């Protein structure tokens, strides 16, 4: 425990010392009769045990009162000196941002559904980190901005997962078209097909670049750890503004680590391009849609993200007046009780 204003304690200690000296001198001085009425105390009364006991207790209580007064002075000085503690708090878990960036075209539905199912467990393990979601086809859409409201993130992921599975079931003939399917399809595609007639679809580089730009406080907080989990089949079917290699370079410039997950049926050239774009950021490229493979991929990404934490510490100061204040209240209460008994 440290003191912010130790001078106050020194001053009160000096006052207490003066009080002790004054009390000692007062008790040592024999007071002389200065007029008034004298009362005769019979000899038998002086020898009475009850009287002697009261005299002794009266003397003891006077000394107790002096001790309590000194204690009050010292505790008051201690409080005025403002006792405090310092604590070093680790900020690593609060210094990381993660964005899930998904190619929402139908060819990635199975991969995305399995990926979301496993990533929900990762979100539940977060502790202060911010998480965001970007989906893209022709146009990228920020479905969930960076937030640490994990309940909301899980709700969004659940709705996306439900929409993907319903679309897969419809494609495979397991369900018929319904209002619910229309609603869920709209949820995972609205805004992502803007400009589709002119530009085409599956514009991969634009999606990754948009996710990189959605770390909105990049310039204000450049020391944060930033991660993108990027899923796509890298099958470009449109006119891109930013190529995938260019998007990878943008992530590298902004110190964003990308973990890429591709589908099993990617062409070798598409796979190599995505691998190069991901690895230039310091991340890792994976591919596979099997449930067990995706689970292993997510576990690996979880471990790698954990190693990316830039451990930082913040020194926190907080006042600790509780104990001395309680002692002061107790001491004052006892002092008033003793004074009442002595009828001071």
Residue pairs with C-beta under 8 A, 6 or more apart in sequence:
1 83
1 84
1 85
1 320
2 83
2 84
2 85
2 86
3 9
3 78
3 81
3 82
3 83
3 84
4 81
4 82
4 83
4 84
5 80
5 81
5 82
6 81
7 81
8 77
8 80
8 81
8 82
9 74
9 77
9 78
9 80
9 81
10 77
11 77
12 73
12 74
12 76
12 77
12 78
12 80
13 74
13 77
15 73
15 77
16 70
16 73
16 74
16 77
19 66
19 69
19 70
19 73
20 66
20 70
23 66
45 51
58 342
61 338
61 341
61 342
62 342
64 334
64 338
65 335
65 338
65 339
65 342
65 344
68 331
68 332
68 334
68 335
68 338
69 335
71 327
71 331
72 328
72 331
72 332
72 335
75 324
75 327
75 328
75 331
76 328
78 324
79 321
79 324
79 325
79 328
82 319
82 321
83 319
83 320
83 321
83 324
84 317
84 318
84 319
84 320
85 317
85 318
85 320
86 315
86 316
86 317
87 315
87 316
87 318
88 313
88 314
88 315
88 316
89 313
89 314
89 315
89 316
90 311
90 312
90 313
91 311
91 312
91 313
91 314
92 309
92 310
92 311
92 312
93 126
93 127
93 128
93 129
93 309
94 128
94 129
95 223
95 224
95 225
95 309
95 310
95 312
96 129
96 130
96 224
96 225
96 226
96 227
96 305
96 308
96 309
97 129
97 130
97 131
97 132
97 146
97 215
97 224
97 225
97 226
97 227
98 129
98 130
98 131
98 132
98 226
98 227
98 228
98 229
98 305
99 131
99 132
99 133
99 134
99 146
99 211
99 214
99 215
99 226
99 227
99 228
99 229
100 116
100 119
100 131
100 132
100 133
100 134
100 228
100 229
100 231
101 134
101 135
101 136
101 207
101 208
101 210
101 211
101 228
101 229
101 230
101 231
102 108
102 112
102 115
102 133
102 134
102 135
102 136
102 160
102 231
102 232
103 112
103 136
103 137
103 202
103 204
103 207
103 231
103 232
103 233
104 112
104 135
104 136
104 137
104 188
104 189
104 192
105 137
105 201
105 202
105 233
105 235
106 167
106 171
107 202
107 233
107 235
107 263
108 231
108 232
108 233
108 263
109 164
109 167
109 168
109 171
110 168
110 263
110 289
111 231
111 233
111 261
111 263
111 289
111 294
112 160
112 164
112 231
113 161
113 164
113 165
113 168
114 289
114 290
114 291
114 294
115 229
115 231
115 261
115 294
115 298
116 157
116 160
116 161
116 164
117 161
117 294
118 294
118 295
118 298
119 157
119 229
119 298
120 154
120 157
120 158
121 298
122 298
122 301
122 302
123 131
123 150
123 153
123 154
123 157
124 150
124 154
125 302
126 148
126 150
128 148
129 148
130 146
130 147
130 148
131 144
131 146
131 147
131 148
131 150
131 153
132 142
132 144
132 145
132 146
132 147
132 214
133 142
133 143
133 144
133 153
133 156
133 157
133 160
134 140
134 141
134 142
134 143
134 207
134 210
134 211
134 214
135 141
135 143
135 160
135 188
135 192
136 192
136 203
136 206
136 207
136 210
137 189
137 192
137 193
137 196
137 201
137 202
137 203
138 192
138 193
138 194
138 195
138 196
138 199
138 200
138 201
138 202
138 203
138 238
139 191
139 192
139 193
139 194
139 195
139 203
139 206
140 192
140 206
140 207
140 210
140 211
141 190
141 191
141 192
142 210
142 214
143 156
143 160
144 152
144 153
144 156
145 214
145 216
146 214
146 215
146 216
147 153
159 184
159 187
160 187
160 188
162 184
163 184
163 185
163 187
163 188
164 188
166 175
166 180
166 181
166 184
166 185
167 181
167 184
167 185
167 188
169 175
170 176
170 177
170 181
175 181
193 201
196 238
198 239
199 238
199 239
200 237
200 238
200 239
201 237
201 238
202 232
202 233
202 235
202 236
202 237
202 238
203 236
203 237
203 238
203 239
203 240
203 241
204 232
204 234
204 235
204 236
204 240
204 244
204 247
204 274
205 236
205 240
205 241
205 242
205 243
205 244
205 245
205 246
205 247
206 240
206 241
206 242
206 247
207 232
207 247
208 228
208 230
208 242
208 244
208 247
208 248
208 251
208 258
208 277
209 241
209 242
209 246
209 247
209 250
211 228
211 230
212 228
212 247
212 250
212 251
212 254
212 256
215 224
215 226
215 254
215 256
217 224
218 226
218 254
222 255
223 310
223 312
225 257
225 308
225 309
225 310
226 254
226 255
226 256
226 257
227 256
227 257
227 258
227 259
227 305
227 308
228 251
228 256
228 257
228 258
228 259
228 283
229 259
229 261
229 301
230 258
230 259
230 260
230 261
230 278
231 260
231 261
231 262
232 260
232 262
232 263
232 274
233 262
233 263
233 265
233 266
233 270
234 244
234 262
234 266
234 270
234 271
234 273
234 274
235 266
235 267
235 270
236 244
242 250
244 273
244 274
244 277
245 273
245 276
245 277
245 280
247 277
248 258
248 276
248 277
248 278
248 280
248 281
249 280
251 257
251 258
251 280
251 281
252 280
252 281
252 282
256 281
257 281
257 282
257 283
257 308
258 277
258 278
258 281
258 283
259 278
259 283
259 284
259 285
259 286
259 301
259 304
259 305
260 274
260 275
260 277
260 278
260 283
260 284
260 285
260 286
261 285
261 286
261 287
261 288
261 294
261 297
262 270
262 271
262 274
262 285
262 286
262 287
263 287
263 289
264 287
264 288
264 289
264 290
266 274
266 287
271 287
274 285
275 285
278 284
278 285
279 285
283 304
284 300
284 301
284 304
286 297
286 300
286 301
288 294
288 297
